[in-house]
């Protein structure tokens, strides 16, 4: 079912005598529905994602491709890398491997370190602000 999206086909392939009825019944089962979703997500984040990345890379590298196509491919890469440093960020954390978690942790540490470099400037600016607001008659009385 995960491969085709067709519950009747999946039930027939599984050998059920009434595939249309059994396919519908199986989809009503939470465990079956969860297994189908998991298989579809694995394919989407695995094989299909890898293929899509190869296609985008080929378009960007193809000097015979139109500038419009190459720029569109580059925008896809830039949008995804700026908005989401890693596609794993979109996935449920429990589905990440130990290596993915370690890499994400290191990236987060590097970002935090970069913020520490910026924070003294922000702290210095904050110290120049007045610590109390001037009291105006009638305000907060």
MIGUKOL-290663 format. One line per 8 residues: number of its first residue (from 1); their letters; for each residue y, x, z of N, C-alpha, C, O. Coordinates in Angstrom, 3 decimals. Layout:
! residues N
NUM> a> Y,X,Z,Y,X,Z,Y,X,Z,Y,X,Z  ...
! end
This chain:
! residues 141
1> xxxxxxxx> -1.197,0.833,0.000,0.000,0.000,0.000,1.247,0.868,0.000,2.237,0.542,-0.655  1.198,1.979,0.739,2.374,2.846,0.822,2.709,3.448,-0.541,3.879,3.644,-0.870  1.681,3.738,-1.323,1.916,4.378,-2.620,2.484,3.407,-3.639,3.351,3.781,-4.428  2.016,2.175,-3.637,2.429,1.221,-4.670,3.419,0.173,-4.184,4.184,-0.378,-4.977  3.408,-0.103,-2.892,4.251,-1.170,-2.363,3.633,-2.540,-2.571,4.275,-3.556,-2.305  2.400,-2.579,-3.041,1.729,-3.842,-3.361,0.591,-4.091,-2.379,-0.444,-3.431,-2.465  0.761,-5.035,-1.442,-0.281,-5.282,-0.451,-1.559,-5.854,-1.066,-2.655,-5.571,-0.582  -1.431,-6.650,-2.117,-2.617,-7.219,-2.772,-3.449,-6.117,-3.412,-4.673,-6.109,-3.281
9> xxxxxxxx> -2.810,-5.208,-4.089,-3.500,-4.087,-4.723,-4.204,-3.238,-3.663,-5.352,-2.833,-3.846  -3.511,-2.974,-2.562,-4.091,-2.166,-1.495,-5.305,-2.856,-0.886,-6.315,-2.207,-0.612  -5.215,-4.169,-0.672,-6.349,-4.917,-0.106,-7.524,-4.932,-1.076,-8.673,-4.805,-0.651  -7.253,-5.087,-2.386,-8.322,-5.071,-3.389,-8.990,-3.697,-3.427,-10.215,-3.599,-3.509  -8.187,-2.648,-3.369,-8.720,-1.294,-3.388,-9.540,-1.008,-2.128,-10.489,-0.226,-2.169  -9.175,-1.639,-1.012,-9.909,-1.473,0.238,-11.206,-2.276,0.247,-12.034,-2.102,1.141  -11.392,-3.159,-0.746,-12.646,-3.897,-0.875,-12.663,-5.276,-0.252,-13.738,-5.851,-0.084  -11.519,-5.826,0.094,-11.479,-7.179,0.649,-11.835,-8.200,-0.423,-11.490,-8.033,-1.593
17> xxxxxxxx> -12.541,-9.280,-0.003,-12.951,-10.318,-0.958,-11.768,-11.180,-1.389,-11.730,-11.636,-2.532  -10.816,-11.410,-0.512,-9.603,-12.183,-0.826,-8.396,-11.272,-0.663,-7.686,-11.361,0.338  -8.156,-10.397,-1.635,-7.102,-9.376,-1.449,-5.708,-9.941,-1.247,-4.925,-9.374,-0.484  -5.372,-11.051,-1.914,-4.013,-11.581,-1.770,-3.777,-12.048,-0.334,-2.756,-11.725,0.275  -4.723,-12.803,0.194,-4.600,-13.305,1.557,-4.649,-12.155,2.562,-3.820,-12.092,3.471  -5.597,-11.259,2.408,-5.763,-10.155,3.353,-4.578,-9.184,3.303,-4.184,-8.631,4.330  -4.018,-8.980,2.122,-2.852,-8.111,2.014,-1.689,-8.640,2.829,-1.013,-7.890,3.533  -1.463,-9.951,2.726,-0.386,-10.579,3.505,-0.673,-10.511,4.996,0.218,-10.236,5.799
25> xxxxxxxx> -1.926,-10.764,5.359,-2.307,-10.704,6.773,-2.125,-9.295,7.332,-1.644,-9.115,8.451  -2.512,-8.313,6.546,-2.393,-6.924,7.011,-0.940,-6.520,7.226,-0.622,-5.776,8.155  -0.064,-7.014,6.361,1.363,-6.683,6.521,1.969,-7.305,7.770,3.000,-6.838,8.256  1.346,-8.348,8.294,1.839,-8.985,9.513,1.450,-8.185,10.757,1.963,-8.446,11.845  0.550,-7.217,10.605,0.099,-6.404,11.741,1.072,-5.246,11.947,1.302,-4.464,11.024  1.644,-5.125,13.145,2.620,-4.052,13.397,2.062,-2.647,13.129,2.782,-1.787,12.622  0.814,-2.411,13.456,0.241,-1.081,13.253,0.150,-0.748,11.764,0.414,0.386,11.364  -0.221,-1.725,10.950,-0.315,-1.501,9.508,1.075,-1.265,8.931,1.280,-0.340,8.146
33> xxxxxxxx> 2.016,-2.098,9.320,3.392,-1.957,8.841,3.973,-0.599,9.240,4.663,0.039,8.445  3.698,-0.159,10.461,4.185,1.145,10.912,3.543,2.273,10.110,4.216,3.242,9.755  2.248,2.156,9.821,1.562,3.187,9.038,2.114,3.249,7.619,2.270,4.335,7.062  2.409,2.097,7.033,2.979,2.054,5.684,4.352,2.712,5.685,4.655,3.523,4.809  5.179,2.366,6.659,6.520,2.971,6.748,6.440,4.477,6.945,7.201,5.230,6.339  5.521,4.912,7.791,5.375,6.345,8.048,4.959,7.085,6.772,5.487,8.157,6.477  4.018,6.516,6.021,3.571,7.152,4.776,4.700,7.195,3.751,4.868,8.193,3.050  5.478,6.109,3.665,6.600,6.090,2.725,7.669,7.101,3.120,8.228,7.772,2.252
41> xxxxxxxx> 7.964,7.221,4.410,8.955,8.196,4.882,8.487,9.615,4.624,9.276,10.477,4.238  7.185,9.859,4.840,6.647,11.201,4.593,6.798,11.576,3.124,7.149,12.711,2.800  6.535,10.630,2.247,6.672,10.904,0.811,8.141,11.107,0.451,8.478,12.022,-0.301  9.006,10.263,0.984,10.436,10.355,0.693,11.014,11.680,1.165,11.739,12.335,0.416  10.706,12.092,2.400,11.260,13.330,2.948,10.491,14.564,2.522,10.930,15.683,2.788  9.376,14.392,1.879,8.567,15.518,1.420,8.679,15.700,-0.077,9.619,16.316,-0.580  7.714,15.161,-0.770,7.584,15.350,-2.223,8.819,14.896,-3.001,9.323,15.632,-3.850  9.306,13.691,-2.716,10.446,13.167,-3.490,11.718,13.957,-3.212,12.496,14.215,-4.129
49> xxxxxxxx> 11.936,14.340,-1.965,13.127,15.123,-1.612,13.094,16.484,-2.305,14.100,16.941,-2.848  11.930,17.119,-2.277,11.797,18.426,-2.927,12.067,18.330,-4.427,12.742,19.185,-4.999  11.537,17.285,-5.057,11.755,17.086,-6.495,13.240,16.861,-6.779,13.793,17.438,-7.715  13.876,16.026,-5.972,15.300,15.743,-6.169,16.133,17.017,-6.022,17.058,17.248,-6.802  15.814,17.829,-5.042,16.547,19.080,-4.852,16.359,20.027,-6.033,17.304,20.695,-6.455  15.141,20.084,-6.565,14.902,20.933,-7.746,15.699,20.447,-8.945,16.265,21.253,-9.684  15.748,19.135,-9.143,16.496,18.574,-10.279,17.982,18.899,-10.146,18.616,19.328,-11.110  18.532,18.696,-8.957,19.951,18.989,-8.733,20.218,20.475,-8.972,21.215,20.836,-9.597
57> xxxxxxxx> 19.333,21.329,-8.478,19.503,22.770,-8.675,19.427,23.133,-10.158,20.204,23.962,-10.633  18.500,22.521,-10.890,18.382,22.806,-12.323,19.644,22.390,-13.065,20.122,23.123,-13.930  20.184,21.231,-12.741,21.399,20.753,-13.406,22.566,21.693,-13.110,23.326,22.052,-14.008  22.701,22.089,-11.837,23.809,22.984,-11.476,23.697,24.330,-12.183,24.712,24.933,-12.532  22.487,24.798,-12.393,22.266,26.121,-12.990,22.241,26.097,-14.511,22.335,27.151,-15.140  22.118,24.931,-15.112,21.987,24.815,-16.563,23.355,24.919,-17.228,24.157,23.987,-17.173  23.607,26.053,-17.849,24.910,26.270,-18.483,25.103,25.413,-19.728,26.225,25.281,-20.217  24.024,24.827,-20.248,24.151,23.939,-21.409,24.437,22.499,-20.990,24.775,21.661,-21.827
65> xxxxxxxx> 24.300,22.209,-19.684,24.593,20.857,-19.197,26.105,20.645,-19.235,26.885,21.596,-19.188  26.493,19.389,-19.321,27.930,19.092,-19.365,28.565,19.443,-18.020,27.913,19.422,-16.976  29.844,19.762,-18.078,30.563,20.069,-16.841,30.510,18.888,-15.877,30.390,19.070,-14.665  30.600,17.683,-16.422,30.544,16.481,-15.586,29.240,16.439,-14.791,29.252,16.169,-13.590  28.108,16.709,-15.463,26.810,16.673,-14.787,26.686,17.791,-13.764,26.161,17.578,-12.671  27.165,18.977,-14.108,27.078,20.105,-13.181,27.950,19.869,-11.949,27.555,20.199,-10.831  29.141,19.296,-12.159,30.035,18.998,-11.043,29.442,17.890,-10.172,29.521,17.953,-8.945  28.854,16.888,-10.799,28.211,15.812,-10.025,27.091,16.369,-9.158,26.959,15.990,-7.994
73> xxxxxxxx> 26.288,17.262,-9.714,25.204,17.872,-8.950,25.769,18.708,-7.804,25.243,18.673,-6.692  26.825,19.450,-8.069,27.448,20.266,-7.025,28.017,19.383,-5.917,27.911,19.724,-4.739  28.619,18.250,-6.286,29.164,17.331,-5.288,28.065,16.791,-4.388,28.258,16.637,-3.182  26.914,16.505,-4.976,25.789,16.017,-4.176,25.429,17.049,-3.113,25.249,16.717,-1.941  25.327,18.294,-3.536,24.970,19.353,-2.598,26.049,19.501,-1.535,25.738,19.566,-0.346  27.301,19.556,-1.942,28.391,19.732,-0.984,28.504,18.554,-0.028,28.717,18.742,1.169  28.363,17.345,-0.549,28.429,16.164,0.318,27.329,16.192,1.368,27.565,15.890,2.537  26.148,16.549,0.950,25.014,16.555,1.883,25.093,17.704,2.872,24.711,17.546,4.032
81> xxxxxxxx> 25.576,18.843,2.440,25.636,19.978,3.360,26.829,19.888,4.289,26.770,20.400,5.407  27.916,19.249,3.860,29.065,19.074,4.750,28.840,17.933,5.725,29.130,18.066,6.914  28.325,16.813,5.234,28.155,15.634,6.071,26.959,15.761,7.005,27.013,15.304,8.147  25.892,16.372,6.535,24.679,16.500,7.336,24.126,17.902,7.146,23.456,18.167,6.148  24.389,18.798,8.076,23.937,20.167,7.896,22.450,20.290,7.637,22.001,21.281,7.060  21.683,19.304,8.052,20.252,19.333,7.787,19.761,17.908,7.671,20.125,17.053,8.479  18.949,17.651,6.687,18.435,16.301,6.520,17.587,15.887,7.693,17.384,14.693,7.914  17.084,16.841,8.453,16.304,16.521,9.628,17.146,15.727,10.614,16.596,14.982,11.424
89> xxxxxxxx> 18.480,15.868,10.566,19.351,15.101,11.432,19.238,13.618,11.217,19.560,12.839,12.114  18.803,13.215,10.082,18.619,11.816,9.766,17.281,11.276,10.248,17.088,10.063,10.334  16.364,12.172,10.561,15.024,11.771,10.963,14.940,11.590,12.468,15.758,12.114,13.224  13.938,10.839,12.880,13.669,10.668,14.290,13.283,12.027,14.869,12.458,12.734,14.290  13.861,12.390,15.985,13.639,13.718,16.548,12.167,13.966,16.848,11.713,15.109,16.798  11.419,12.922,17.156,10.001,13.105,17.475,9.183,13.482,16.249,8.052,13.950,16.385  9.731,13.288,15.056,8.988,13.632,13.843,9.260,15.059,13.374,8.671,15.502,12.388  10.140,15.787,14.063,10.478,17.151,13.671,9.442,18.142,14.184,8.880,17.965,15.264
97> xxxxxxxx> 9.201,19.171,13.410,8.289,20.231,13.842,9.006,21.142,14.826,10.227,21.080,14.976  8.229,21.988,15.494,8.818,22.933,16.443,9.784,23.874,15.732,10.833,24.217,16.276  9.430,24.290,14.518,10.305,25.191,13.757,11.621,24.502,13.398,12.688,25.110,13.484  11.541,23.218,12.989,12.767,22.476,12.655,13.647,22.319,13.892,14.865,22.484,13.815  13.033,22.001,15.033,13.806,21.852,16.263,14.461,23.174,16.665,15.614,23.192,17.096  13.731,24.272,16.525,14.288,25.581,16.864,15.465,25.922,15.957,16.483,26.433,16.424  15.329,25.640,14.653,16.411,25.925,13.709,17.632,25.077,14.025,18.754,25.583,14.025  17.425,23.785,14.296,18.549,22.903,14.626,19.231,23.349,15.917,20.455,23.283,16.030
105> xxxxxxxx> 18.447,23.797,16.882,19.007,24.284,18.140,19.890,25.497,17.900,20.990,25.590,18.444  19.406,26.426,17.084,20.198,27.623,16.778,21.487,27.266,16.038,22.545,27.827,16.320  21.392,26.324,15.087,22.596,25.893,14.360,23.599,25.263,15.317,24.800,25.509,15.209  23.110,24.448,16.255,23.999,23.811,17.228,24.655,24.855,18.121,25.842,24.755,18.431  23.878,25.862,18.538,24.448,26.934,19.359,25.538,27.684,18.604,26.576,28.025,19.171  25.293,27.939,17.314,26.289,28.650,16.505,27.563,27.814,16.384,28.665,28.358,16.461  27.427,26.506,16.197,28.603,25.631,16.110,29.363,25.611,17.431,30.594,25.644,17.450  28.619,25.557,18.540,29.277,25.576,19.849,30.018,26.896,20.067,31.129,26.905,20.596
113> xxxxxxxx> 29.417,27.989,19.668,30.066,29.291,19.805,31.356,29.326,18.982,32.371,29.861,19.428  31.304,28.754,17.783,32.506,28.699,16.947,33.587,27.856,17.624,34.772,28.178,17.529  33.194,26.796,18.297,34.166,25.957,19.000,34.772,26.686,20.194,35.933,26.456,20.533  34.015,27.547,20.825,34.547,28.319,21.958,35.676,29.234,21.509,36.607,29.498,22.271  35.595,29.713,20.288,36.644,30.571,19.748,37.922,29.760,19.575,39.019,30.276,19.786  37.785,28.512,19.198,38.934,27.637,18.961,39.488,27.088,20.266,40.698,26.889,20.376  38.651,26.840,21.249,39.084,26.143,22.458,40.211,26.808,23.231,41.035,26.079,23.784  40.323,28.151,23.318,41.471,28.714,24.043,42.809,28.293,23.450,43.776,28.097,24.186
121> xxxxxxxx> 42.876,28.154,22.159,44.119,27.710,21.534,44.451,26.311,22.008,45.595,26.012,22.350  43.448,25.465,22.026,43.664,24.084,22.465,44.037,24.071,23.942,44.939,23.332,24.339  43.356,24.883,24.775,43.677,24.934,26.198,45.099,25.421,26.427,45.803,24.889,27.285  45.534,26.427,25.671,46.889,26.954,25.828,47.915,25.896,25.464,48.947,25.769,26.123  47.631,25.139,24.419,48.562,24.090,24.024,48.626,23.009,25.097,49.690,22.444,25.353  47.505,22.728,25.715,47.467,21.675,26.723,48.262,22.066,27.962,48.822,21.198,28.632  48.319,23.351,28.274,49.045,23.768,29.476,50.549,23.655,29.299,51.278,23.668,30.291  51.036,23.545,28.077,52.478,23.425,27.865,52.945,21.978,27.994,54.149,21.720,27.998
129> xxxxxxxx> 52.024,21.043,28.098,52.412,19.648,28.248,52.809,19.382,29.695,52.274,20.011,30.607  53.738,18.458,29.915,54.116,18.144,31.298,52.931,17.547,32.048,52.132,16.805,31.477  52.829,17.876,33.324,51.706,17.369,34.111,51.965,15.964,34.629,51.024,15.242,34.960  53.237,15.568,34.704,53.557,14.202,35.121,54.530,13.612,34.121,55.316,14.320,33.491  54.457,12.329,33.995,55.372,11.639,33.096,56.652,11.303,33.845,56.609,10.964,35.028  57.787,11.395,33.166,59.034,11.009,33.842,58.995,9.525,34.172,58.553,8.703,33.369  59.454,9.210,35.336,59.422,7.815,35.772,60.695,7.109,35.326,61.813,7.531,35.623  60.481,6.024,34.604,61.613,5.227,34.167,61.716,4.007,35.058,60.700,3.473,35.503
137> xxxxx> 62.928,3.561,35.321,63.067,2.375,36.179,62.370,1.171,35.546,62.528,0.899,34.356  61.603,0.462,36.359,60.943,-0.751,35.874,59.568,-0.512,35.286,58.812,-1.461,35.075  59.228,0.748,35.016,57.927,1.027,34.449,56.986,1.397,35.582,57.298,2.287,36.373  55.860,0.745,35.673,54.829,0.988,36.688,55.324,0.732,38.104,54.763,1.289,39.048  56.334,-0.075,38.286,56.809,-0.381,39.643,56.099,-1.589,40.165,56.352,-2.015,41.292
! end
